[in-house]
């Protein structure tokens, strides 16, 4: 179990962690479509909670639309502020409950860019 900044406990027992090291372009997603599809289908078949780090794999952070096969997260831990795409109502089916993680970005930068 981890405790979020707001004090909410989140159990990770039996959960699967989804982490993508970098944002993928639509071309990269299409190129790896079969691999992503297999991963997404496997996660669905396992029927376990999925905890996404930063953003569910396959979801565009700016639009909130899937770029192809997309992980469906139970929880998403994102950094500094919610992604712009999280405002898209369609993204809700992929992001689950969002937890914003403070990584000590200066407030002036957050105000300017968030």
C-alpha positions in Angstrom: 0.0 0.0 0.0 1.2 3.5 -0.8 -0.3 6.7 0.6 -0.9 9.6 -1.8 -0.2 13.2 -0.9 -3.9 13.7 0.0 -3.7 10.9 2.5 -5.5 8.4 0.3 -4.2 4.8 0.7 -3.8 2.9 -2.5 -3.2 -0.9 -2.4 -0.9 -2.2 -5.0 -1.3 -5.8 -4.0 -1.9 -7.8 -7.1 -1.7 -4.7 -9.2 0.1 -4.3 -12.5 2.3 -1.2 -13.1 2.2 0.5 -16.5 5.1 2.8 -17.2 6.2 4.2 -20.5 9.7 5.7 -20.6 8.8 8.4 -23.2 5.9 9.8 -25.1 5.4 7.8 -28.3 4.3 9.4 -31.6 1.4 8.1 -33.6 3.8 6.6 -36.1 5.6 4.7 -33.4 2.4 3.4 -32.0 1.2 2.2 -35.4 4.6 0.6 -36.0 4.3 -1.3 -32.7 0.5 -1.8 -32.9 0.6 -5.6 -32.6 2.9 -5.5 -29.6 0.8 -2.8 -27.8 -2.4 -4.7 -28.7 -1.0 -7.9 -27.1 0.0 -6.0 -24.0 -3.3 -4.2 -23.7 -5.2 -7.4 -24.2 -3.1 -9.2 -21.7 -3.7 -6.6 -19.1 -7.5 -6.8 -19.7 -7.4 -10.6 -19.5 -5.6 -10.6 -16.2 -8.4 -8.5 -14.7 -6.1 -6.9 -12.2 -5.9 -3.2 -11.1 -3.5 -1.3 -13.3 -1.5 1.6 -11.9 -0.2 3.9 -14.7 2.9 6.1 -14.1 2.4 9.6 -15.6 -0.1 8.5 -18.2 -1.6 5.2 -19.5 0.5 3.8 -22.3 -1.1 4.7 -25.7 -3.0 7.8 -24.5 -2.1 11.1 -25.9 -1.3 13.5 -23.0 -2.4 16.6 -24.9 -5.7 15.4 -26.4 -6.7 12.6 -24.0 -7.5 10.4 -27.0 -6.0 7.0 -27.6 -3.3 6.8 -30.2 -4.2 3.1 -30.9 -4.4 0.3 -28.3 -4.5 2.0 -24.9 -4.0 0.7 -21.4 -7.0 1.1 -19.1 -5.7 2.2 -15.7 -7.4 2.0 -12.4 -5.2 4.7 -11.0 -2.8 7.1 -12.7 0.0 8.8 -10.8 1.0 11.9 -12.8 3.6 14.6 -12.0 3.2 18.3 -11.1 -0.3 18.8 -12.5 -2.9 16.8 -14.4 -2.2 16.5 -18.1 -4.1 18.7 -20.5 -5.7 15.6 -22.1 -7.2 14.6 -18.7 -9.8 17.3 -19.2 -11.2 15.4 -22.2 -14.2 13.4 -20.9 -13.2 10.5 -23.2 -9.9 10.1 -21.3 -11.7 9.2 -18.1 -12.2 5.6 -19.2 -8.4 5.2 -19.5 -7.0 7.2 -16.6 -9.0 6.0 -13.7 -8.5 7.9 -10.5 -5.8 10.5 -11.0 -3.2 11.3 -8.3 -0.9 14.3 -8.8 2.6 13.8 -7.4 4.6 16.8 -6.3 8.2 16.8 -7.5 9.0 20.2 -6.2 8.7 22.2 -9.4 8.8 25.9 -8.5 5.3 27.4 -8.3 6.2 30.2 -10.8 6.8 27.5 -13.5 3.7 25.6 -12.6 1.6 28.9 -12.9 3.2 29.8 -16.2 2.9 26.4 -17.9 0.2 24.4 -16.2 
